[in-house]
Amino acid sequence: MNERTFRVMVRGSFDALTEDQRTALLADAAEHDVLNAAFTAEGHLTYDLAMRPFFTFRYLEHGEREEDIAAAGESARTKAEQWLDERGYGYKGLKVSAEDMALMPLAKRQRKAQAAG
């Protein structure tokens, strides 16, 4: 059976940050800019705290069946919560969305390459 790749996003908002936490997040904001967003196994965090309190973690998860997408979402949520909890960051409103890359429609360039191959 082929391994499936799931792209999972965990969205939420920071809540009740202390001034020190807010300062630390703002100091690291450049490395968490949405222009640097990537899906990774470790997870990639993006936010723009100067504009609004929302954040997004992006994870790559894997499974063997389409049904494994639910477990991938839960795994990503757990990782995001653990990251936030370890740093003492308050958060609320976590929402998880996941896509099975095997079910994504092919882009025009990919369809053309398949037809040629």
Secondary structure as GFF3:
##gff-version 3
##sequence-region A 1 117
A	DSSP	beta_strand	4	14	.	.	.	ID=ss1
A	DSSP	alpha_helix	19	27	.	.	.	ID=ss2
A	DSSP	three_ten_helix	29	32	.	.	.	ID=ss3
A	DSSP	three_ten_helix	34	36	.	.	.	ID=ss4
A	DSSP	beta_strand	44	47	.	.	.	ID=ss5
A	DSSP	beta_strand	54	63	.	.	.	ID=ss6
A	DSSP	three_ten_helix	66	68	.	.	.	ID=ss7
A	DSSP	alpha_helix	69	86	.	.	.	ID=ss8
A	DSSP	beta_strand	91	100	.	.	.	ID=ss9
A	DSSP	three_ten_helix	101	103	.	.	.	ID=ss10
A	DSSP	alpha_helix	108	116	.	.	.	ID=ss11
###
